Amino acid sequence: MEKLVRIKSQGALQQRNWTKQNGETVVISSVELTMTDGIDTFVGEVTDQQAIAINQQPLDLNRMYGVRCKLDVREWKSQQSGETQHANSIKIVTIAGV
């Protein structure tokens, strides 16, 4: 999905350790952005080096940005009910000018 959006808010840089299947531990950096195109408002996640760069130089909330996002549906079993749960996930692939 590609959209022209205004950033409504920018979350803090989050960093967490992740262990790969081969046992190697890596640090995953992420920043959440709340965006609007004037009709829809949604939250997307920027990761890795792009998240670190945005954290060091926050985005201008008065400016429009071209974003390319990847939408996905996550699925898991509820530990309490055993039912399958779903959630939408939005990963920001690129932000024009960042």
Secondary structure by P-SEA (a helix, b strand, c coil): ccccccccccccbbbbbbbccccbbbbbbbbbbbbbcccccbbbbbccaaaaaaaaccccccbbbbbbbbbbbbbbbbcccccbbbbbbbbbcccccc
